[in-house]
Structures are given as C-alpha cells and as structure tokens.
Amino acid sequence: MSKNNIWYLAGPFHQYQEDVKALAKEHGLVILDANAATSRNGEAKDVPEVTIRPELKAAAVVVEAGGLSQDVVDQLTAELAAIGVIVESFAAQALERPAGELGETGSRLFQVLEAVNAGISSLQSERDGEVEKAGKLQEENEHLRAEIAALKQAAASDPEVEQLKAKLTEAGVTYRANASKESLQKQVDELAK
C-alpha cells in the first residue's frame, strides 16, 4: 500500500509567509509544484495551512457604481483588444499593427515588439551569412583535399619516381615515402659519386 505523502502546493514557494520546506519536513511530506503536476497521485490529505505574503497579494481594483464612465470602459476594452491582436500576431511571427487608436500601452508594446523583430531579423541575416560562408569554406576544403589526393596519386604513379625509389632501395638507402622527385634524384646522384 502506497503512502500518500505528497503535498501539491502552487509555486513559487517563496510567496508564502511560512517556511514551507520546514513544514513539509516536519509533517513528513514531499512538496511538488501543483502548477506543474499532471496528476494528484499520492496526494496527502492532512497538509499544513499556508498564507501568501501580504505584499505579494494582487491588488484588486474596485470600481464603484458611477466610478468610471462608459467611455473610459470602452476605451480600455478597445485598447486591451488591440494589445491582444498585437500579441497574437507577434506569437504567429507576423507582427501586425491593428487599425485604429492603440493607446499609450498598445503603441509602446508595438514599438518594443517591432524592435525585437528587427533584432531577430538582423541575427537571422548574420547567421545565414555565416552559414553561407561556412558552406563555401567547406567546398573549398573539399576541393583542396581532392587536389592533394590527385597530386599524391600523380606522384605515386610517376614511373620515374618509382625507378628512383627502386634504385635507392636496391642500394639500401632510406628515403621518405613522400619525398619529391627532385629529392630522390639528388639521393640517386649521390650514389654515383
């Protein structure tokens, strides 16, 4: 039988007045962030009471009857809708400025997101340039490797080089395997002396 000792508590844990880690240890509980948990398996029934620190409680705006005019409420609603369009278009990676008056907050948000888009575009262009440059370097590298291989093949298959190596081997003289034709010729000429 499994023990129900998991305390599902909404994080962040520093928002509580109490030391929740000490409370959990005292009660033999394991704390899991309730916001991130996908199930409530093993949930403890008897958990300590905790309270959110007063300075972190959301401030509630109370509007008494007649406190705001309908025009102000309509203006705020329109501004909020415009902000919603801006945020959604940014999330879809197609930033769009809604028609009509955005209000101060909406205008500022649009400016900030426009600057973010410009920065991202600049970074993408820079990245694309670097990728293109790396591709060209890779092609050049492959070309040079092919040239080196061809030169090695040509040097290895040169009958004169093979004859020079054979003469040196016959005389018991050591030589570098990748020695040039001129170097080998010089060693053979020294044998005659």
Secondary structure, 3 states (H helix, E strand, C coil): CCCCCEEEECCCHHHECCCHHHHHHHCCCEEEECCCCCCCCCECCCCCCCCECHHHCCCCCCCCCCCCCHHHHHHHHHHHHHHHHHHHHHHCCCCCCCCCCCHHHHHHHHHHHHHHHHHHHHHHHHHHHHHHHHHHHHHHHHHHHHHHHHHHHHHHHCHHHHHHHHHHHHCCCCCCCCCCHHHHHHHHHHHHC
